[in-house]
Structure formats: structure tokens, C-alpha cells
């Protein structure tokens, strides 16, 4: 899986509008897309996307929950256009 493909899949999962922690994102990727990714690699990707401004992050009960930012939504649209 290339760099932008993982980003596209993660942003697509988070575009559903709900806050999700890393475990929930991994589960959704597995169920909806059929992609299994190491949880540590996924958490690092989420942190990178947060630092890039693509995601919003909140701390809840000792874990981070993520949601799509406006910049992330714009990047998702761009990535979808590039795919076609």
C-alpha cells in the first residue's frame, strides 16, 4: 500500500463524522475496507496526520480520539480526484 493510499483510507473512515480512537479506526479499516494494519503503525499515521492538520484530536479517558478537520476534508477530496 502506498503512502497516499493509506491516507485516503484513514481519512475516508474518519469522514463519517464520528470521533474514533486508533482501535476503532483499525477495526473500521478491517471491516469496511478489508485492510489490516499494525496498531502501532496506525497510531503513528494518525499522529502524523494530526500534525499535518488533517485531523483534530481530543484526549478522552487516557486515549486520543480523532476526527477529520476541514483541511483533512479538503485533502480527502483531492486524493479522491487523484485516484480517478
N, CA, C and O of each residue as an XYZ file, in Angstrom:
336
protein
N       0.854     -1.170      0.000
C       0.000      0.000      0.000
C       0.901      1.234      0.000
O       1.813      1.342      0.820
N       0.644      2.159     -0.916
C       1.492      3.344     -0.969
C       1.053      4.383      0.064
O       0.024      4.243      0.726
N       1.861      5.411      0.174
C       1.682      6.447      1.189
C       0.307      7.097      1.123
O      -0.378      7.183      2.141
N      -0.103      7.550     -0.033
C      -1.388      8.234     -0.148
C      -2.577      7.293     -0.065
O      -3.673      7.720      0.296
N      -2.387      6.036     -0.387
C      -3.493      5.083     -0.298
C      -3.916      4.879      1.159
O      -5.108      4.850      1.464
N      -2.953      4.739      2.042
C      -3.273      4.608      3.470
C      -3.953      5.876      3.969
O      -4.940      5.807      4.702
N      -3.436      7.021      3.579
C      -4.021      8.293      3.998
C      -5.465      8.391      3.512
O      -6.353      8.788      4.266
N      -5.694      8.032      2.264
C      -7.043      8.070      1.700
C      -7.993      7.184      2.491
O      -9.114      7.591      2.796
N      -7.563      6.002      2.819
C      -8.433      5.066      3.549
C      -8.729      5.546      4.963
O      -9.866      5.447      5.424
N      -7.722      6.065      5.652
C      -7.935      6.560      7.017
C      -8.844      7.784      6.997
O      -9.773      7.876      7.800
N      -8.593      8.712      6.103
C      -9.439      9.909      6.031
C     -10.872      9.554      5.652
O     -11.814     10.180      6.138
N     -11.043      8.558      4.792
C     -12.386      8.113      4.411
C     -13.138      7.557      5.615
O     -14.321      7.843      5.800
N     -12.457      6.771      6.425
C     -13.087      6.220      7.633
C     -13.492      7.345      8.578
O     -14.590      7.325      9.135
N     -12.616      8.322      8.760
C     -12.907      9.410      9.690
C     -13.891     10.424      9.122
O     -14.434     11.236      9.870
N     -14.130     10.395      7.826
C     -15.074     11.325      7.202
C     -16.519     11.012      7.568
O     -17.417     11.801      7.274
N     -16.747      9.891      8.195
C     -18.107      9.526      8.596
C     -18.637     10.430      9.698
O     -19.814     10.367     10.050
N     -17.753     11.281     10.247
C     -18.201     12.307     11.174
C     -18.183     11.958     12.644
O     -18.682     12.729     13.464
N     -17.634     10.841     12.989
C     -17.604     10.461     14.401
C     -16.168     10.435     14.918
O     -15.237     10.121     14.176
N     -15.999     10.765     16.179
C     -14.684     10.669     16.796
C     -14.356      9.201     17.014
O     -15.191      8.428     17.483
N     -13.121      8.824     16.666
C     -12.709      7.436     16.802
C     -11.297      7.379     17.357
O     -10.446      8.199     17.011
N     -11.057      6.397     18.226
C      -9.688      6.173     18.684
C      -8.989      5.233     17.699
O      -9.609      4.728     16.763
N      -7.708      5.007     17.918
C      -6.931      4.188     16.996
C      -7.489      2.791     16.815
O      -7.499      2.263     15.703
N      -7.950      2.193     17.895
C      -8.508      0.845     17.828
C      -9.768      0.808     16.973
O      -9.965     -0.116     16.183
N     -10.621      1.819     17.136
C     -11.855      1.883     16.350
C     -11.548      2.115     14.871
O     -12.215      1.551     14.004
N     -10.545      2.937     14.583
C     -10.157      3.164     13.193
C      -9.636      1.866     12.582
O      -9.979      1.528     11.449
N      -8.805      1.138     13.334
C      -8.265     -0.139     12.846
C      -9.391     -1.127     12.574
O      -9.375     -1.821     11.558
N     -10.355     -1.194     13.464
C     -11.491     -2.106     13.300
C     -12.291     -1.730     12.060
O     -12.662     -2.600     11.272
N     -12.557     -0.447     11.885
C     -13.337      0.009     10.730
C     -12.589     -0.235      9.421
O     -13.199     -0.610      8.420
N     -11.281     -0.026      9.422
C     -10.488     -0.323      8.224
C     -10.581     -1.803      7.873
O     -10.689     -2.169      6.703
N     -10.540     -2.642      8.889
C     -10.596     -4.081      8.672
C     -11.965     -4.507      8.137
O     -12.052     -5.317      7.213
N     -13.029     -3.957      8.722
C     -14.390     -4.357      8.354
C     -14.812     -3.766      7.012
O     -15.279     -4.489      6.132
N     -14.651     -2.463      6.856
C     -15.205     -1.810      5.666
C     -14.299     -1.887      4.442
O     -14.791     -1.949      3.315
N     -12.981     -1.884      4.647
C     -12.057     -1.839      3.522
C     -11.294     -3.141      3.351
O     -10.757     -3.410      2.276
N     -11.244     -3.946      4.396
C     -10.507     -5.198      4.328
C      -9.013     -5.039      4.502
O      -8.238     -5.891      4.068
N      -8.603     -3.946      5.140
C      -7.185     -3.657      5.357
C      -6.843     -3.915      6.810
O      -7.484     -3.382      7.716
N      -5.827     -4.739      7.024
C      -5.328     -4.969      8.372
C      -3.990     -4.256      8.496
O      -3.085     -4.456      7.686
N      -3.880     -3.422      9.525
C      -2.655     -2.655      9.737
C      -2.259     -2.784     11.200
O      -3.113     -2.798     12.086
N      -0.974     -2.876     11.442
C      -0.457     -2.940     12.805
C      -0.926     -1.711     13.565
O      -0.841     -0.594     13.053
N      -1.420     -1.905     14.779
C      -1.996     -0.806     15.565
C      -0.970      0.295     15.825
O      -1.322      1.475     15.847
N       0.281     -0.074     16.020
C       1.318      0.935     16.279
C       1.584      1.774     15.029
O       1.771      2.987     15.124
N       1.601      1.144     13.879
C       1.777      1.869     12.621
C       0.589      2.796     12.370
O       0.763      3.917     11.890
N      -0.605      2.333     12.692
C      -1.800      3.150     12.522
C      -1.758      4.360     13.446
O      -2.059      5.475     13.020
N      -1.391      4.152     14.697
C      -1.310      5.270     15.641
C      -0.276      6.301     15.210
O      -0.482      7.500     15.394
N       0.829      5.845     14.641
C       1.847      6.774     14.132
C       1.289      7.562     12.939
O       1.534      8.762     12.819
N       0.552      6.899     12.074
C      -0.056      7.584     10.934
C      -1.062      8.629     11.415
O      -1.094      9.745     10.896
N      -1.882      8.274     12.403
C      -2.848      9.224     12.959
C      -2.141     10.438     13.548
O      -2.585     11.572     13.367
N      -1.042     10.198     14.252
C      -0.280     11.300     14.828
C       0.304     12.190     13.725
O       0.268     13.415     13.841
N       0.835     11.593     12.666
C       1.369     12.373     11.539
C       0.282     13.232     10.909
O       0.497     14.414     10.642
N      -0.872     12.647     10.672
C      -1.966     13.379     10.030
C      -2.478     14.496     10.941
O      -2.890     15.552     10.460
N      -2.450     14.263     12.249
C      -2.815     15.307     13.204
C      -1.819     16.464     13.114
O      -2.218     17.628     13.075
N      -0.545     16.149     13.081
C       0.493     17.185     12.998
C       0.434     17.953     11.686
O       0.813     19.122     11.634
N      -0.037     17.308     10.631
C      -0.209     17.970      9.339
C      -1.475     18.824      9.286
O      -1.695     19.565      8.327
N      -2.301     18.714     10.322
C      -3.536     19.481     10.363
C      -4.702     18.818      9.674
O      -5.743     19.442      9.469
N      -4.538     17.549      9.309
C      -5.610     16.829      8.620
C      -6.654     16.289      9.588
O      -7.795     16.037      9.202
N      -6.261     16.113     10.843
C      -7.147     15.566     11.863
C      -7.212     16.480     13.068
O      -6.277     17.227     13.356
N      -8.332     16.408     13.767
C      -8.472     17.031     15.081
C      -8.327     15.903     16.096
O      -8.658     14.752     15.813
N      -7.829     16.250     17.282
C      -7.574     15.212     18.285
C      -8.044     15.697     19.642
O      -7.846     16.857     20.005
N      -8.673     14.789     20.393
C      -9.104     15.065     21.756
C      -8.654     13.916     22.641
O      -8.649     12.757     22.228
N      -8.280     14.255     23.850
C      -7.911     13.214     24.807
C      -9.159     12.858     25.608
O      -9.824     13.732     26.164
N      -9.463     11.582     25.657
C     -10.646     11.110     26.375
C     -10.298      9.819     27.103
O     -10.051      8.794     26.467
N     -10.277      9.862     28.415
C     -10.037      8.655     29.198
C      -8.694      8.012     28.949
O      -8.593      6.785     28.964
N      -7.663      8.794     28.722
C      -6.329      8.245     28.524
C      -6.002      7.855     27.094
O      -4.882      7.426     26.814
N      -6.950      7.994     26.189
C      -6.694      7.701     24.774
C      -7.048      8.928     23.942
O      -7.807      9.794     24.378
N      -6.497      8.986     22.764
C      -6.820     10.074     21.848
C      -7.932      9.622     20.920
O      -7.940      8.491     20.434
N      -8.860     10.522     20.686
C      -9.876     10.250     19.666
C      -9.704     11.287     18.567
O      -9.414     12.454     18.835
N      -9.884     10.849     17.337
C      -9.597     11.660     16.167
C     -10.860     11.903     15.360
O     -11.781     11.086     15.338
N     -10.874     13.053     14.698
C     -11.932     13.366     13.743
C     -11.292     14.168     12.607
O     -10.179     14.675     12.744
N     -11.988     14.271     11.518
C     -11.473     14.938     10.332
C     -11.569     16.455     10.497
O     -12.607     16.970     10.914
N     -10.508     17.159     10.176
C     -10.522     18.626     10.188
C     -10.974     19.127      8.813
O     -11.128     18.345      7.875
N     -11.180     20.420      8.713
C     -11.559     20.999      7.416
C     -10.447     20.777      6.399
O     -10.716     20.472      5.237
N      -9.212     20.930      6.830
C      -8.078     20.689      5.934
C      -8.033     19.215      5.511
O      -7.708     18.906      4.365
N      -8.358     18.317      6.432
C      -8.400     16.896      6.110
C      -9.478     16.569      5.095
O      -9.287     15.724      4.220
N     -10.613     17.244      5.218
C     -11.699     17.041      4.256
C     -11.267     17.505      2.862
O     -11.557     16.847      1.862
N     -10.570     18.644      2.807
C     -10.072     19.125      1.522
C      -9.057     18.152      0.932
O      -9.075     17.901     -0.273
N      -8.171     17.599      1.761
C      -7.176     16.637      1.278
C      -7.854     15.362      0.802
O      -7.452     14.785     -0.209
N      -8.874     14.919      1.515
C      -9.616     13.728      1.113
C     -10.225     13.924     -0.271
O     -10.130     13.040     -1.122
N     -10.842     15.062     -0.498
C     -11.433     15.343     -1.815
C     -10.360     15.334     -2.901
O     -10.574     14.792     -3.986
N      -9.200     15.940     -2.606
C      -8.101     15.973     -3.570
C      -7.597     14.565     -3.873
O      -7.366     14.219     -5.031
N      -7.425     13.752     -2.825
C      -6.951     12.383     -3.026
C      -7.945     11.559     -3.843
O      -7.540     10.748     -4.676
N      -9.230     11.762     -3.612
C     -10.248     11.048     -4.383
C     -10.196     11.448     -5.855
O     -10.384     10.605     -6.733
N      -9.942     12.721     -6.129
C      -9.820     13.170     -7.524
C      -8.594     12.569     -8.185
O      -8.635     12.216     -9.364
N      -7.507     12.449     -7.444
C      -6.277     11.899     -7.997
C      -6.427     10.409     -8.311
O      -5.798      9.892     -9.235
N      -7.252      9.742     -7.544
C      -7.461      8.309     -7.725
C      -8.175      8.013     -9.033
O      -7.925      6.986     -9.665
N      -9.062      8.909     -9.437
C      -9.849      8.675    -10.656
C      -9.151      9.186    -11.829
O      -9.659      9.078    -12.945
